[in-house]
Amino acid sequence: MFTRIEDFVVEWTREAEITANVLDALTEDSLGQEVIEGRRTLGQIAWHLVHSLHFMTSLGLVFDAPSGGEVAPASAAFIASEYRRISGELVNAVRTQWNDATLHESVIIHQEAWLNGGSLRFTMMHQAHHRGQMTVLMRQAGLQLPDVYGPTYDHWIEKGIAPLV
């Protein structure tokens, strides 16, 4: 749980940049990649990440919704761009509409009390969860993965270093 706005902003900014780098690596051809038939595609997961940030408005934050509707767009660049925009909107809303005390307030979501600071942490972990799903699908789609929390296997090879097994 976050107890200070600036702690959230620093960590969110770092994590959002990682997510944006993953989204930047998508191509239009890769958006239809499925892990199995009938499940979310890579593009749908990416678009879900964009849309899920706006769920924070249910906690009382006010900021613009993502452009483009509910259906995942066919443009990978648009998804990445819209993620950056909505992520910035979230940070601005938290900075200008909440204070450190607000993080200790709770909101009832699905008949359960959620502290605002805990909801911010959940939102961050939610994007990390889907980022992990996306990297698997990206590898299946033949894309080169960006570094997330360290170099990828491919980047180790490019650097001439034997990857750890």
N, C-alpha and C positions, 0 to 999 in steps of 0.2 A: 504494500500500500504506500502511496505517496503521501507525505505529510507536508511537503513544501512545493509550491508551484514551480520554483526555479529548478528543483531536482527533477521534476517531471519534464520540464522544457529541455534541459540538457540531455536527458536520456532519450526522450522522444526524438529530438533532432538527430541524434546519432542513429537510432533504430530506423527512423523514417528514411534517412539517406541510404541505408542498406537496402530497405525495401524498394526505394526508387531505383537503385542500381539493378536489382533483380528485374523489375518491370522494364527498365531500359533495354535489357537483353532479349526481351520478347520480340518475335516477328509476327507478321500477320499469319504466315503459314503455321506457326506454332500454336496459335490461339485455340485451335480445334483439338489439340492433343488430349486424349482421355487416358486415364489409368485403366479403366474398363468401361465398356459400353453402358450408357445410361447414367453415368456419374458426371459430376461437374468437369467441364473441360478446363484447360489451363487458362483460357480467356475468361471463363466464368468465375474461376477462383480469383483471378486478378481483379476483375470488376467487383466481386464481392468485397475484396479488401478496400476498394475505394468507397463503396456504399456503406460498409459497416462503420466507418468513422462517423458518419452522420447519425448513427444510433445514439451518440453522446448527447444529442438534443433531447433525448428522453430524460436526461438528468437536469434539464433546465438550461443548458447552453444553447445559444442562438447563433447559427451560422448557416450559410448557404448550402443547399443540397448539391450533390454532384450533378453535373450536366449530363444529358444523354439518356436518361431513363433507366429502367430496370434491366433491360436486355444488354448483355455484354456487347460493346462496340466491336467492329471489325478492324479497328485501328489500334495496334499496339502502342503507337506513339501517343494517341489520345488517352489511352488508359494511364500511361505513365505520367503524362502532363496533368491529367485530372487528379491523380493521386497526390502529386506535389501540391496542387492548389488546395485540395480539401484538407490535406495534412497541415498546411499552413493556416488554413481557416480554423482548424481545431486548436492549434497552439495559440493563435490570437484570441480565440474565444476563452480559453482557459486563463490566459494572462489577464484579459480585460474584464471578465465577468465573474471570476472566482478569486478568492484569496486563500491563504493557508488554512484559515479556519473553515472555509467551505469544504475542504477536502475531508473533514471529519463529519460532515453532514451526510445523512443517508436518504436514499430514494427507494421506494418499493418497486421492484421489477419482478414480475411473475410471482407475486406474493412473498417475495424475499427482500429483506433490507440489504441494500448495497451502499457501502460508503463511497463517496465520490472519489476519494483517493484510491480505493480498491478498484473502482471501475476504470480508472485511468490505467492502472497496472494490468487489469484484465485486457483492456483494449490493446495494450502493447504486446502482451503475450499472444493474443489472438492473431495479430499480424505475423508474429514469429512462427506460429503454428502453420498458417497458410503459406508463408514464405517457404517453409520446409516442404510442403506438398508441391509447391510450384517448382522447386529446384529438381525434384524427382522427375516431374513431367517435362521440364526443360531438357534434362539429360536424355530422356526418351525421345524427345523431338529433335535431338541432335544439336542443341544449342550449346555454346560455350557458357559456362556458368561464371558469374562474377564472384569475386571473393566475398564471403559473408563475414565470418568471424576469424578468418585467416585464409591463406591461399587454398585454392582448389587443387585437386590432383593435377589438372592440366597446367595450372600456373606453376606448380613445382617443376614439372617437366620442362616448361618454357624457360625457367630460370636455370636449368641444368642441374637441379637438385633431385636426388632420389626421394620420391614421396614416401611418407611413413605409411606402413601397411596397417 
